[in-house]
Every structure is written in C-alpha cells, then in structure tokens.
Amino acid sequence: MRNPFSRRNRGGAADPWWRTLAEPDLLRAEPETPCAVVHALREFARREVGLVVVDGGDGTVREVLSALPQTYGAEPPVLAVLASGTTNLIAADVGAGRSDPATICALARLARTGVPAARVERRRVLEVSWPDGSHPPVSGMFLGAGAFTRATELSFRVVRRHGHLDEGAGVAATLVSALARTVIGRERDDWLKGDPICVSGPDGGMIGGPRFLVLATTLHKLMLGLWPFWGEGKGGLRYLDVAAPPRRLAAALPAVMYGRPRPWMAEAGYRSGLSDRLDIALTQAFIVDGEHFAPGPGGTVRVQAGRTVDFIVP
C-alpha cells in the first residue's frame, strides 16, 4: 500500500516501478484518502493478505492502523513499513526497509515462506477515542499536546518553506524545539504559561491546571536517542505530563529529554510513568502521528494502550 503524497513518493514517474514489479502474488493499492485506505484493506482482507507493506510516513501508518479493526477484525495482518514520509518515527522504532524492488521481493518471499519470530517487532497500538462521539476512533503510536502541538506547527512551516524536514529529526526535533523555545525563544512567556489541560492520573483522578507538555506513546524508542519518559506503573502506555509554567526548566531539560529524572522534579510538576489509559481534557488541538485533531465539543479524549500489531523488519 503506497501513499502517493508521502514526501519521498511525490513527483515520481507516472508509472512507478512498483506497479510493474514481476511478483504475481503482489496486490497493489495507492489510496489517496482515508476512505480509500479502508476500501483497499477490505479487499486485502477478502483476498486473505497476511502481510501488508505500508509505503509512507507516520500518517500513512496511522491511517492503516485506524482502519484495521473494521477491515481485518480481530486478526490483523503483519505490517512492514517503508519509510517514505516527512516524519518516520514509527519506522525508526519498528524497523523499516527501502522503497525499492529488492525490499519488496524479499518481503514477498517472507510472505510466502513465513516470517521468522526473530524478525518481528510487536507493539501495542495507541488508541484515541472521543467519548462525545464527535470523531471516529484513531489508532497510532505517538500523541502530543500543549507545547508539542505548537512545535509541530512550527515544523510544518519549515517543511512548507524548505520542502523537507531532516529525516533524523521528526518528533525528536519537534520535542527539542518545544523545550528550547521556552528557554531562548521570542515567544518564551507565551509558551511557558501552557494550556488548560487536565490529565487523569494512573489512579483515575484528574490532575488539572495549565499544562506545558503532555506526551503519550506505545513506541519503544524515539530518534536521536531521546526518550522523555521514566517512572513505574502498570500498562503499555508511556506518558509525560509537565505542569505550567515548568519550574527550573533549564535544569530539567536534559533530564526530561533523556528520561533521567532528578529527585526534585516530581514535586516540581514533572510526571512520567506507565498506564493503560489516560483521559485528557483540553481545549486546543493535539497531535497523533503528525496530524492535528480537535478535542470535540465534550473536550475530552481517551487514550489507551490497545491491541497488539506485529511489524516485520524488512
């Protein structure tokens, strides 16, 4: 399944190589809308396709993950990712191949002969739902709100201006930008005051007040060695919740970026840990794998560590 609008796939030949690849069992789809993704996956499921190759970025993988419950039901296919997007955080975590004939042929052989367990990366899906019913559920791997939303908007402006975002950057660079702008940016005071967000604690109680940054993920690693998560708990969802204004941010910055908390940080409003569910009440847009989503009229979204999906390392 190839996204024709992904950064590396735009501007290609009118008849790209993958359409004429001599693989008789290879089903091809190039959906241009989320509805087309659902239609393509339904056809794959009808044809009993057990390995779906996703040629695109984080947003493309998110659309596929979101469509799997209504197309494949309780038995999702194995996925393989070809990192062709503006940001490829998911590909960097689960492993990705090149968008070329050799990779596709190798994956086709694995689909016919079976996938060795050693080449499979299993991840739980981050599932976002709207209790007010204003938006259908979304499945992805990484959610950010507060300063992360603002930094993502800045990154998109860079992409529009220069035509690309450095491959090694993605979400990691966005996180660095969000933190750095509160220290040296011209909008420092505006960023420091945070946004009105309430986040449920692991015990179900809501922790309110302005929040500077909220992150949640089911990934196992980020790019550039960054990992802004620590702490204990039960569940498959890693979260970070930073109160606003963030206290002693310059001192906390390295600890947050690399998940090495200092003793004073919990009392200063830096929370991180594991949970299976978070309820987030907010008034501004949040980000799931690179795309903006509105909280809806009810103002609350539910974030859960959901079903598991297997990714094959090409």
N, C-alpha and C positions, 0 to 999 in steps of 0.2 A: 504494500500500500504506500504510494508515493504522494507527498504533498507538493504540488507544482509551485506553490507560493513560498516554500521554505527558501531561506537565503541562498543556499548552495544550489537549489534546483531552479531558481528563477533565471530567465534569459537563456535557457538551454536550447538545444536543437528542436525543431518542430517534431521530429520523430526520434526521441532519445533512445539510447542503446537498450534500455531495459525492456522496451516494448518488443524488440526483435530478438531477444536472447533465446537461444536454442535450448529451452528447458520445457519439454512437453507438459510437465505437471504444474508449471508455474501459472497461477492465476494472477492477473494484473488489475490494479484499480488505481485511479488517480482522482479521488474525490476532492471537490472544491468547496464543499460546505459540510457542516456537521451532519445534516440530514443525509448527504451523500455518503458520509462515513458509515452511518447506520445501515444504509442500503447495501453498501459493499460488504460489510461484516455479516449481514444476514445471508448474503449469497455465499460467502466463505463458509459460514456455519452449515448451510444447506449442503454444500459440497464436501463437508467434513474436513475442512482445512485445519490441521493441528498446529501449524507454525505460521504466524503472521509476522511479516517483516515490515517495520514501520520506518519509512524513509522520510525523516523530517526532524523537527526540533521538539522542545518540551511541549509546546502547544499541540502538536500533532499527536504525541503520545497521550496527552491528557484527553483529547477527543476520542481516541481509541479506547482508553481505559473507561471513559464515561459511557461508551456505547456497548461495552461487553456484556453487562447484565441483561440488556434487552435483546441481545443478538445470540449470545452463546449460553446464557443462563448460568447454571452453577458449575459448568465445566469449561472455563476459559481456555483458549489456546495458549501455547507457549509464544512469547513475543521475542523478536530480535529488533534492535534499534540501529539504524544508520544515521549518524549524527550530521544532519543537513540543515539545522535551524540556526537562528540568530543566537539562541542560548541552548545549550545541550547538557544541562545539569543531570538529567536522568541518565542520559547515555554515559556520562562520565562516571556515574555511580555503578550502573549495572553492566557496563561494558558495551562497546559499540564497534561496528565494522565500517569499512569504507563503502561508499556508494559506487561499486564497480562490479564488473562481471564476475571476477574471481570470488568475491564475497558471496554474491548471490548463488553461484554454482555450489560453493561449499555449504551454504545453508540448505540448498535443495537436497544435497546428498545426506545431510543430517536428518532432514525431514523424512527421507525415505528409509534410512537405516536405524534411526533412533538417536536420541540426544543423550550423551553420557552425563551422569549426575554431576560430575566434576565441572561441567561447563554450564551449569545452571545457577543463576542468581535469583533467589526467592525474595520478594518484597511484599509487604502489606501495602495496600492502596490507601491513600489519604482520601477519605470520602467527606464531601461537604454537602450539607442539606440545609434547606430553608424551612423551618417549622411553619412559617406562614404560607407555604406553598407558592410563593411568588416566582420561584425559579426551579427548574428540574435539578436533581442532584448532579454534582460534578465530582469526578474522580481524578486525582492527580497524585503528586508526590511532595509538593512544597507549597506552603501558604505563608504569606507575609502581610502585615498590616502596619499602620502608623507610618513611621519614617521609611519603612521598606517600600510602601506604596509611592511615596514622594520620590524616593531614589530611583524606582523603576521608571517613573515618568521622565526623569532626567535622562536615564539611559536610553529610553526610546527616542528622545530628542537627539541624542548623539547618533543613534542609528539613522534617523531621518536625515541628519545633516551630513554625515560622513559615509553612509551607506553600509556600515557594518559595526558590529561590536566585537572586540577581540575575543577569539574562541576561548582563550584561557580565562576570560572574565566571567561573563554570565552573572548568576546570582551572587557569586562570591564578590565580584567587583561592585555590584549593587549594594551589598551589605556594607562593604568598606566605605562606599560613597555616603551611605546613610549616616554612619557613625562619624566620618570625618567632617561632614558639613556642620555638625553640631559643635565641632571644636574650632574650625577655621573658616567656615563658610559665611558668606554675607547674610544668609538667612538664619543665622545661628539662633537668635532668640525665638523666631517663629517655629523652628524645628524642635527646640528644647521644650516648649510648652506642651507638646504632644497633642493627642487627640482623645476625645471622650470615648473610651473603650472599657468594657468590663469583661473580664476573663474568668471562667469558672476554675476553681482550684481542683486538685485531684480528689478532694472530698466532696465536690459538688457545690461548694459555696462560691458565690460570685465575689471577686475582688475588683472593686470599682476605682473610680478616679481616672485622671488622664494617664494614658499610657504612651510611652515614647516608641516602643517597638514590640511587636508580637510576631513570633515565628512558630511554625509547626511543620514537621516533616516526618515521613516514614523512610527516607533515604538513610544510607549508612555512612555516606561521606559527601563532602562538597569539594569544589575545586580549590586550587591554590593552598590546600592544607587547612583551610578554615573549617572550624566546627564550633559554632556558638551555642553548644548545648552541654549540659552536665547534670549531675544530680541523680537521684534514685526514684523509684516508683514502679508501678506495675502497668504494663501496656506496651503497645507498639508505636506510640506517637511521642516523638521528642518535641518539647516546646521550650520557648524562651519568652519571658514576659518581663519587660523593663518599664518601671514606673516613670512618669514625667513630673517635673524635669529630672533627667537622670543625674543622680548625685555622683560626684567625683568621677565624671565620665572619662577624663583623660587617664586617670589611674586604672579605671575599669576596662578601658578599651582593649588592651592586649589580652586580658583575662577572658573577656567576652568573645573575642574573635577566635580564640583557640580553646575554649572550654576549660579554662583553668581558674576557677573562682578563688577569690581571696576571702578570708573569714568574715570581713565586714560587709560583703556585697549583699547577702540575703537581707540584712536589716536595712540596707540602703535601697531596696526595691528591685533587685535583680533576681528573678526566679527562673529556675530551669529544672526539668525533670522528665519523667515518663508518665503517660496516662493513656487510657484507651479512648477518652472523649474529652473534648473541650467545648463549652458553649461560649461564644464570643458575641457580645452585644456592642454594636458600633454604628456610627452614622456616616462614615466615609467608605469609599471603595476599598477592597482588599484584593490581593493578587493570588492567583493559583497558577503556578507554572507559566508565568509571564503574561497572563491576561487579567484585566480588571473585571471585578464582579461587584455589583451593588448588594448591600445587606438586605434590601427589600423593605416593605412597609413595616414589618414587625421588628426590624432592626437587629435580629439575632440570627446567627448561623451556627450550625452544629458541625463540629469537625471530629471525625472518628478514624481510628485505625481499622480499616475494613478487611475485606477478603484478601487472600494472597494471590499473587500472579508470578509466574516463572518467566524469567528472561534468559535467553541463551546468549552466551558470549560468542560472537562470531569468530 
